[in-house]
Amino acid sequence: MSKSLFMRIVDRLSTEVEYFASTEDAVGRSSLSPIQKCTAAIRQLAYGGGDDTVDEYVRLGETTARKCLHKFTAGIIHLFGDQYLRRPTPEDLERLLHIGEQRGFPGMIGSIDCMHWEWKNCPSSWKGMFSRGTDKPTIVLEAVASYDLWIWHAFFGAPGTMNDLNILDRSPVFDDIINGVAPEVNFNVNGREYKYAYYLTDGIYPEWATFIKSIRLPQGPKHSLFAQTQESVRKDVEPAFGVLQARFAIIKHPSKLWDKRKIANIMRACIILHNMIVEDERRTQSQDETFHNEDISFCVKTPSLVFNPLVRRPEVHDDHVHRQLKLDLIENIWDQFGFQN
């Protein structure tokens, strides 16, 4: 991360989290500085080493370094979680829908998939629940990512024996839509109007109105082009996982912690820091993502005060809408990109 972003984090932690504030003992000796503590924590996240690996660099003992890490992750979640691990706002949705429309998928706001994090020190009594196929227990992260690598949704903590469908049953990914607190989205595809934005998925996910899958055995040029386009755009979530693990090696290597809650805090803090870096790089690059209102075929509104969860849940799970939307997207992609083939 950039120095300006690092200093911004240090400043917020030192002023709003008591542990990171500068203090003096009874004889006037200064405590460890906030920069020392934050550096020790970030180095552990970035390099994935043991607690004693920061001793030579920032002069912290093993116990102190471990405490810095857990205080740091808790502070990041408390101070920055609401902003950098939020659901898309109406402005965010307009930008995501605009990019999705340019890529041939009107109404698409990201892709969803799961990632496993190996848990080396999983308690023996839990290994059967967290291990599948191998003798290595894992914890699963379900995430939604967009084209710019921003992670919009993170559900972490499911045992490694669960597949993507089992995790989806537990996940709160559609709770905002069902409970009527998410912004309402209306968009047109091939002359038809739809009211639920969707994610691109792989083949295991169900045929819901909020998911679009590829075609397993495409027949004909239209289906082949759709499958090729969907599979290329759907992989937005894979680079997000790769960049997340490259930036924070601690979640790439097996976790040596015993406490599952502390492991979850580390994962959540790494995702928040990842999104902060994405935003900082976006500002540095000064990319112009503006668009003209007359060029769009979608509408984003604030949520309605009148809603019925008993009605919305079947609408989200509607397989008929899924099939019709998929047919319209096949025609839309052929009209938009077919001449290039």
N, C-alpha and C positions, 0 to 999 in steps of 0.2 A: 504494500500500500504506500501511497505518497506520504511525505513527511507532514504535510498540512493536515491530512486525514488522521494520522497517528496523533498529532498534537491536539487535534480536536477531541479525540477520544480520551486522551490523558487529562485534558482540561475538565471535561464533563465528569469523569470519574473522581478526580481529585477534589472537586467542589461539591459533588452530590452523593458520593459514597464514602462513608467515614473511614473505611479501611485504607483507602488510597490517599487520604489527606496527610499532609506533612505535620508531624508532631515532634515534641521534644520530651526527653525523659526528665527525671528529677534533678539531674546534674547539668541539664542544658544541652545534651547531645542530641543531634537531629536524628530522626528515624530514617528509614529507607525512603528515598524520594519516590513520588508517583511515577516518574519515568522509569526508574529501576523496576518497580513492581509490574508495570504494564509491559515493559520489554521482556521481562522474564516470562510472563504469561503468553505473550504473542509468539515468542521463540518456541515455546513448548507446543503451541498450536501449529506453527508453521513447519517445524522440523520433526515433530513427533518423537523427540527423544525422552529420556527419563527425567525425573525431577532434579537429578544432580548434574545435568548437563549444562545448566546455566550458571554454575558456581563460578567458573573462571571468567565469565563474561560480565556478569552484573553483581558478583559477590553476594550471592544468596545461598543459604543452606537448602538442603533437600526439602525439609519440612516447610520452610518459608516459601519456597518456589511452588510447592504443591498447593499451599493455601492461596498464594497469589493467583494461580490458575483458576481455582474454583470461585474465588471472590470476583475475579475478572469476568468469567462467563456469566455469573449471576448479575453483575452490574451491567454488562452489555445487554442482556435480555431485558432488564428492568428499564434502562434508559432509552434504548433504541429499538426494542422489539416491536412496539406499536407502529412505528414509522417504517421500518425496514423489513418487517415480515407481516405486511398487511395484505388484505384482499384488495384487488384492483378498485380504484376510485373511478367515477365516471370519466375523468380526464385520462386515466390510465387505459380504460377500456376503449376509448375513442382511438387512442394511438395504436393499441394492439389490434383492434378491428381493422383499422386502416392498413396496417402492414399485412394482416391476414388476407385482406381483399387483394392486395397487390400480388400476393404469392399464390393466388388462385383459390383461396378458401375463405370466402365471406362468412363472417360469424365466428371464425376461429380465434381463440385467445391464448393458445399455448398447447403444450403436449404434456402428458402425464406418464410417469413410469416409476419403478421402484429400484432401490439400491440397497445392497447388504453391507453391513459393517461387522467384521468379525469381532467376537467378544472372547478374547483369550482367557480371561479369568472368570468366565461364567461359573457360578456355583454348580457343583456336581449334580445336585438334585434338580437343576433346571436344564441340564444339557440335552435331555431328551426332547424338551419342548422347543429349544432354540436351534437344534441341529436338524438338517435335512439333506439327505444324499451323501454327506460327508460327516466326519467326526468333529467338524469345526462349528461351534455355535455362532450364530449371527443375529443381529438386530436389523430390522428393515426400516428404511426411510422411503415414504411415498412423497413425491414432489411434483409440482407443476412448474414448468419453466417456459419462458418465452424466447423469442429470437435473439434478444440481447443478453441472454444468460441469467436474467433476473429470475429468482425463485419466488413464486407467488404463494405457494402453499407447501407446507412441510408437516407431515404426520409421521412421527418417529416413535418407535418403541414396540412394534409388533414382533413376535418371535419369528425366527428364521424359517420355521416349518410352514408358515403361511405363504400362499401364493398371492398374486396381485388381486384376485377376486376376494379372497378372505379379508385382505387388508382393506379393500374398498368398502366392505360391509361395516367395518369399524370406523372408517375415515370420516371426518367432518367436511369433506371437500365440497359437498352440495348443501350443507346445512343452511348457509345464508340464503341460497335460492329458495329452498323449501320453506324456510321461516319468513320469507318476504323482506329481508333486510339487504339483499344485494341489489345493485342498480339493475333496472329493467333494460333489456337489449332487444331491439327489433331490427331485423335485417332481411334483405331480399336475395334469393338465389334462383336464377332461371325463371324469374317472374313470380315466384312464390314467397310468401312472407313467413318468417320463423321468429320465435320469441325467446329462444334459449341459446346463448352462446355455447360453443362446444370445444372439446379438447381432442387432439389427434392421439390415437392409442395404437398399441400393437394388438395382435389377434386374440389375446386372452380376455380382453375386456368385453362386457356385455353390449348388446345392441340397444343402447339408450339414445334418447334424443340429444344428450349432451356429450356423446362420444362418436367419433368417426374413425372407422378402421380401414385398413387397406383391403384389397381383393386378393385372396389367397392364390387362386389360379385364374388370372385375368385372361379373358377371351376377346380378341379383337383389339384394334388400335386404341379405342376410347378407354377401355378398361385398363389396358397396359399403361397408357399415359397417366391415368388417375393413380394406379398403384405406384408407379415410379415417383410421381410428385408427392403423394401422401407419405411414402416411406422416407423421402428426403427431408420433408418439412417436419415430420414427426420426430426426427432425431435431434431436434433442438434441445431436448432434455438430456440427451447423452453428453454433449459437450458441457452442459452445465454441471453434471456430475463429475466429469473429468477435470474441469477447471477448479471446482470446489476441492477435489482431492489433491490437485497439484498445488493449490495455495495453502492448504492445511493438511500436511502429511499425517497429522494425528488421526484423521478419520480414514486415511488410506491404509495405515498399519493396524494390526489387531489391537483392540483396546485392552489395557492392562488394569483397568479399574474394576472394583468389585461392586460399586454402587450404581445401579441402573439409572437413578435420577441424575447423578453427576455426569454420566455418559450422555444422557439426553440433553443436559445443559450445554455440554461441549458441542454437540451437533447443532443445536439451535443457535448458539453464539457464532459458530463458524458460518452458518447460513446468513445470519444478520451481517456479519463482517463482509462476507462475499457480496451481498447486495450493496453495502456501503461503498465497496471498491468499484462495483459496476457503475453506481451513480457518479462517483468521483471521476472515473474515466470518461463517462459520457459528457460530463461538464467540460473536461479538458479538451476532448475532441471537438466540442461545439457542433455536434451534428444537428442539422436543420431537419426536424421531423414534422414541420407544419404541413397542413393540407387545407384545401379549399372545401368549404361546406357543400358547394354545389357538386363536388365530385364524389360524394359518398353515397352509399346505398344502405346505411344503417342509422339507427337512432338509439341513443343512450339516455335514459331518464332516471330520476330518483325513484326509489322503491315506492310502490303504492301502499297506502295505509290500510287498504282492504285486501286481505289475502286469506287463503284457506290451505293450510298444509296438507289436508287430506286430498285436495285436488291437485296441488302442485307435485306431490311425490309421484303419482301415476303419470303425470305429464313429463316429468324428467325421465322416467323409465319407459316411455312409450317407444316400442320397437317399430311401429308403423311410421312414425315421424322420422326415426333413424333411417329407415330404408328409403323413404321419399327424399330426404335431404341428401342421402348418398347419391341417388340417381341425378338429382339436380346439380350436385357438385361435379359429377362425371361430365355432364353436359357443359357446365361452366368452365371447367379446366380445358376441355376440348376446344371450346370457342376462344379461350384466352391464349392457349399455348399450342393448339393442334397444328396450326400452320407452320410452326417451327420444326415439326417432324415430317 
